């Protein structure tokens, strides 16, 4: 079985990223990847995004550690984006449009605006993050996922060594389906077939029951 790990994928450009250009960086630059600067402003924005939703603010030591993790991630992402660009794998506008529409469809217009305000992001920020994510995924799929090969013998060997993990007790997944007589903006209907009257709601419930 042959695996190409992400660290191995990065090795070729890591030295280049650390060396960078001999030109003097400004005080606002925290890292330089092949001549492209990562600024304090960019780092702080990503750091604050990571903090959003945290139950309690981190201690000073935890904050410094988290900020270093964020910076490392930004450096790695930039390396991967350059590799993807060189391989012609950058996300297209059409691909970004599809992902953006999928993301936005999870919210009402009002909820989406609230999300942007809460996260202190713009639509362009979200599109840029989606573009980066799609591009890196395309590179990883090409250079890693497509090269992973697992034989039947290896699968059987793994199963024999981990039988206890597969002998799980019977369990159930319970889902609640709510049918309303009018469209409810608080509910997300993946099929977009909201009932518009009590009669339509009864008919929909009958179809679901079948």
N, C-alpha and C positions, 0 to 999 in steps of 0.2 A: 504494500500500500504506500503510495507516495503523496506526501503533503507539502504544499508550498505555503509556509506560514506568512502572516502579515509582516512580522519583523524582518523576515528574509526579503520580502518584497520591498521594504523600505531601505534596506542596507545600502543599496547602490547609490542612493541620493542623500543619505544622512550625513556623510562626510562633507559633501558639497554644501549642504544646508548649514553645517556648523562653521565651515570656513567662510563661505559667502564672499562678498566683495571687500577688498581692503579699505574701501572708503570709510570715512568716519561717520558713525550713525548719530542722529540727533538724539536729544534727551528723551524724546517721545517714542523712540523705537526700542522695543523690548527684545525683538528677535529679527533676524534677516535670513530668509530662505531663498537661496539662489538669486540674490539681488532684490527680492520682494520683501518689503518691510511689514512687520506686524507691530502695530502701534499700541501704546498704553491705552488709548481710547477704545480700540477694537477689543483688546484683552478685557478691559473693565466691563464692556457691554456684554461680552460672552459670559464673564464671571457673574454679573448680576442676573442674567438669564438663567444660569445654573442655580442661583439662590432662590429664584421665584418658586413658591410652593413649599419651601422648607418650613417645617413646623416651628423651628426656632433658629435665630441667627447663630452662626458658628462662632466659636471662640477665635481670638486673634490668631492662634497657632493653626487652628483648623482652616481658617480663611486663607492663610498663606499657603497651606498645603493644597487646598482646593484650587487656588489661583495658579499654582505651578502645574497642577494636572490639566487645567484648562489650556494653559500656554502650550504644554506638550502636545495636547490634542490639536491645537491650531497649527502647530508646526507640522505634525504628521499629516493633517488634512491638506495643507498646502503642498507637501511633497507628493501626495497621492493625486491631487488635482493636476499638478504639472506632468506627472506620468500619464494620466488619463488624456490630457491634452495632446501630448506627444504621440499617443497611440490612436488619436482620432476618436476618443470615447467621451468627449464632453457632451453634457446633456443639451438637447436641442430645445428651442423655445416651445415647440409643440409638446414635448415630454413634460416640461415644466408646467405648461398650461393644464395638462391632464391632472397632474399631481396636485396643483393648486386648487383646481375645481373640486377634486375629491376631498381635499382637506376642508375647504370652505363649506362644502355641502353638509358637514356635520353640525353646522351652527345656523341659527337664524341670522339675519342681517344685523339685528341689534346685539345678539350674543357675540357675533364676530367682531363688531366694533369694540365691545367691552373687552374682548380678549386682547385686541391690539393695544388698547389703553393700559390694561393690566400688565402686559408683557413689555410695554414701552417699545413696541415694534411697529413698523410700517408694512404695507403690502409688499413693497420692494424688499424689505428685510426677509420676509417669509419666502418670497420667490427665490432670493439669493441662497437661503438655507436649503430650499428644496433642490435647487440647481446643483449645489455642492453635494448633497446627499445622493441624488440620482447619478451624478458623475462618478463618485467614489464607488457606488454599488456596481456600476457597469464595469469598472476596472477590477474590482474584487471578483465579480462573477467570471470575468475573462481569465484573470491570472491565477485565481485560487479555486473557486467552486468548480469550474469546468475541468480542472486538472485533478480533482479528488476522485480516486478510483477505489471502490470497495468490492472485493470478490465475495461470492457466496460462501466460500470457506471461512473467510474472515468474519462474516456475519454470524455463521454458525458457531465459530469459536467464541465470539463475544457473548452470544446467548448462553452457551454452556457455562461460561465463567460467571455469568450474572443472572442465573435463573431466578434467584430470590427477588430480584428487582422487578421481574415481570409477573410474578405470582401475586398480584394485587387483589385485595378483596373487592367484591362486586360493589359498584357505586353508581350513583345517579346524578344527572345534571338536570335541574329543574329550571324551567324558564317561564316567565309570566308574560303573556300576550295581552295587551290592553287595547280594546277597541272602543273608540269614542265616536259619538254621533256627529262631531264636527272636528275639523283639523285643529290639533293642539300644537302651537309653536314650541312648546316645551318638550315634545316627543319627537324622536327622529325615526321616520319611516323610510327604511331603505328601499322599499318598492314604490314609494310615492303613490299609494292607492288609498289615501285617507277617505273614510266615509264622510259624506257631506250632509247626512240626515239620519234620523233614528232607523229608518227602513234600510238604508244602505249599510248601516252598522250591523243590523240583524242578519242581513244577507252575507256580509263579510264574516261574521262570527260563525255562521252555518258552514261556509266554505272552509274555514280554518278547522272546524270540528271534524269535517270529513277527512 
